């Protein structure tokens, strides 16, 4: 469920004509994007953190775990106490994941500069 403080904003956003067009475009292009990514054994060599809401289906969580396992620096986290709105319900987990990815990028950039 959408948090109450977001409901007013969402109501304004979702009625904009560009919203359904954007969703339709994403859905239309999803198979080609997935095929493109799937064609590469390793599509990212940097850290990737995949967060799964506890309300996600077992199948979806398994897909997330399998995707993370395909990556050299992939990590999958099942986030307790969350649904689709992980960033609002468990922001510390999202921020920690971002911090780790950014720290790795900064370290890699400094090593390349040497």
Number of C-alpha atoms within 10 A of each C-alpha: 7 11 10 8 8 9 12 10 10 11 10 9 12 11 10 10 9 11 12 12 11 11 11 12 11 12 11 11 11 12 11 11 12 10 10 11 13 12 10 9 9 11 13 14 10 14 20 19 19 17 20 23 19 17 15 15 11 10 9 13 20 14 13 19 19 14 16 20 13 14 17 14 13 18 19 18 17 16 18 13 11 17 18 14 13 19 14 13 16 16 12 12 15 17 12 12 19 15 12 14 16 13 13 14 14 12 12 12 11 10 9 8 7 5
